[in-house]
Amino acid sequence: MAQPDTLQPANQPALVGVMGWPVAHSRSPTMHNAAFQALGLPWQYLRLPVRPEHVAEAVRGLRGLGFAGANVTVPHKQTVMAALDEVTLEARAIGAVNTIVNRAGHLVGYNTDALGFLRALREGGFEPRDCRAVVLGAGGASRAILFALLAARARVTLVNRTLARAQALATEFGPLFRAPIPTLTFADLPALQTALDDTDLLVNATSVGMHPHEAASPLPSAIHLPATLTVYDLVYTPLETRLLAATRAAGGNAIDGLGMLIHQGAVAFTLWTGQPAPLSVMRAALTNG
Ligand code: ATR
């Protein structure tokens, strides 16, 4: 997991930013600039639109321009790795870098999603250590969730529309953590219901339910949600997804996707500045901004 790392005096002016293509939609500048301001740090967080063919040059530019670091978003999270001096084991296993730290010219790639997710769960009143979990989805987002849960020694069942994709992920991550990862599809209703009846946590790491498809739920309508369940939905547009509304209606604990966005940013903030991130300021900036 990413560890805080003090790099330069945070009271000196410094630049960070988010590299993506496109990057206009990113809410990270709002969140981080509010945090810098709240702590009185003379730092600025910029949008850095980078064409895919210019990723390596842009990363070198961070060093040349003396940036303290950067966030990396779609579609550069994988390709950026080759241009870095070092990539943490965790980011390698997840297969994506979302944070770069410039350590005196040595560029290190981190992934703060897994730790951000675990912190968001704990903030939502759920302790992931040794829990039973069902994860929906086997794409990029699911890799960080799976890594986080397996690192917390959870027993995970993986559900995906395309079984082969779930199986490939289970085959890759299972041996890494010496944990068998059962896989199934949404079509296998009895097995899905049994998995949900026997779990503590359900995580939606698919894009189902995201704007403009708010009426959709990743779970088939015949599925019954136990009242004892905690449900984390990575989708945060809208904040109250159909899945989370159904969880609340069933008496369960529903945690919205904003927490992971804030906490992955907070981990990056601390890696850059060496200071704890002002979480409530960041949440307010995202909900009001
Ligand atoms: P991300 O990086 O956000 O995870 P992704 O790699 O494209 O994006 O993965 C999207 C995930 O949502 C996948 O698990 C995908 O299922 P498939 O592997 O079967 O494609 C899942 N997903 C997307 N649309 C879906 C839908 N309509 N029903 C069920 N699952 C869906």
Boltz pocket constraint, residues with backbone or C-beta under 6 A from the ligand:
constraints:
  - pocket:
      binder: B
      contacts: [[A, 136], [A, 137], [A, 138], [A, 139], [A, 140], [A, 141], [A, 142], [A, 160], [A, 161], [A, 162], [A, 165], [A, 205], [A, 206], [A, 207], [A, 208], [A, 218]]
      max_distance: 6.0
